Amino acid sequence: MQQLALSLSATQAEIAEELLWALGACSVSLEDAGDEPLLEPLPGETPLWQDVVLYAHFEAEYDLNTIVTELCAHLPIETNAVAIKTIEDQDWVRACMADFKPLAFGKRLWIVPSWHQAPQAAAINITLDPGLAFGTGTHPTTGLCLGWLDAHVQNTDSVLDYGCGSGILAIAALKLGAKHAVGIDIDPQALLATRDNAERNHIPETDLQVGLPDALPADARFDLVIANILAKPLELLAPLLAAHSITGGKIILAGLLERQVEALIECYQPYFSMRLAAIREGWALLEGSRKP
Ligand SMILES: C[S@@+](CC[C@H](N)C(=O)[O-])C[C@H]1O[C@@H](n2cnc3c(N)ncnc32)[C@H](O)[C@@H]1O
């Protein structure tokens, strides 16, 4: 297998991608050439970084020098922006699987990929593989939420997982002892993933209901509301999440950075008594109790 790496602007990358597919590439991928995080694009949005490194892979029989010449005929690319190398063949699926190992959260909870044996058979083990929706437990924000759920959920009646992604938090809450959960997401792919993961973990449909935000009845109230989104949506969602929380109910917020803590506490303080519960790798976890 051969790899072509190109340093390009976002506009050049879009043109180069099309050309490379037409010239026989078997894969094309793009990476950020700088440090420009694109956090959570909305469903259907595919924003690009300003400066991009494009990797294209070609089978051994292709002459990459000819392909670069073709490309340069259409795009003003500097020769030092192009690198060609040969890549050793390897089992990519196996290499990717090796990155995901069972992870423990708190005292009772493990997230275990399906190709691994559960390290502690007596623990609360959730089978979960990486997929198209966010939430495998490897990200610090999910980890913070799972740790909190492990420490606090026992006989919680009802849980609202707002921005459920893979459904990992709702599923964990149910396995830890919650009786009923609702998972809400704006991304239909996340709803499919949540349903799929719930089924794999033998959670009946009646215990975990899943839907788009519009599907949540206005009068639904929960003992625990948990939302791992980003600071901006969390800010906008404050009145809505408050409306779905019972008096004395708990709220857990994640997905905000340490520097965003103060502003977010201010947003939720009219409805909840808020406090900073934990920080991990620059990400914060907020905890609150619904005021009467
Ligand atoms: C960071 S992921 C969290 C997934 C999972 N709950 C976890 O903790 O790993 C955030 C999820 O929130 C969803 N989301 C973003 N904005 C939202 C909004 N305004 N309302 C509902 N869901 C939203 C995204 O589609 C995404 O699936």
The ligand as a MOL file (V3000), in Angstrom:
LIG
                    3D

  0  0  0     0  0            999 V3000
M  V30 BEGIN CTAB
M  V30 COUNTS 27 29 0 0 0
M  V30 BEGIN ATOM
M  V30 1 C -20.5790 14.5740 23.6840 0
M  V30 2 S -21.8740 13.5940 23.0460 0 CHG=1
M  V30 3 C -22.3240 12.7250 24.5340 0
M  V30 4 C -22.7590 11.3190 24.2890 0
M  V30 5 C -22.9470 10.4920 25.5560 0
M  V30 6 N -24.0710 10.9890 26.3420 0
M  V30 7 C -21.6780 10.4800 26.4000 0
M  V30 8 O -21.7220 11.0070 27.5180 0
M  V30 9 O -20.6520 9.9560 25.9380 0 CHG=-1
M  V30 10 C -23.1650 14.8110 22.8870 0
M  V30 11 C -24.4110 14.3180 22.1950 0
M  V30 12 O -25.3680 15.3640 22.3200 0
M  V30 13 C -26.0800 15.5280 21.1100 0
M  V30 14 N -26.5530 16.9270 21.0760 0
M  V30 15 C -25.8680 18.0430 20.7450 0
M  V30 16 N -26.6420 19.1350 20.8880 0
M  V30 17 C -27.8510 18.6950 21.3320 0
M  V30 18 C -29.0820 19.3380 21.6640 0
M  V30 19 N -29.2260 20.6530 21.5680 0
M  V30 20 N -30.1140 18.5820 22.0760 0
M  V30 21 C -29.9890 17.2230 22.1790 0
M  V30 22 N -28.8500 16.5560 21.8660 0
M  V30 23 C -27.7920 17.2730 21.4580 0
M  V30 24 C -25.0810 15.1540 20.0330 0
M  V30 25 O -25.7410 14.7280 18.8570 0
M  V30 26 C -24.2690 14.0390 20.7200 0
M  V30 27 O -24.7930 12.7690 20.4170 0
M  V30 END ATOM
M  V30 BEGIN BOND
M  V30 1 1 1 2
M  V30 2 1 2 3
M  V30 3 1 2 10
M  V30 4 1 3 4
M  V30 5 1 4 5
M  V30 6 1 5 6
M  V30 7 1 5 7
M  V30 8 2 7 8
M  V30 9 1 7 9
M  V30 10 1 10 11
M  V30 11 1 11 12
M  V30 12 1 11 26
M  V30 13 1 12 13
M  V30 14 1 13 14
M  V30 15 1 13 24
M  V30 16 1 14 15
M  V30 17 1 14 23
M  V30 18 2 15 16
M  V30 19 1 16 17
M  V30 20 1 17 18
M  V30 21 2 17 23
M  V30 22 1 18 19
M  V30 23 2 18 20
M  V30 24 1 20 21
M  V30 25 2 21 22
M  V30 26 1 22 23
M  V30 27 1 24 25
M  V30 28 1 24 26
M  V30 29 1 26 27
M  V30 END BOND
M  V30 END CTAB
M  END
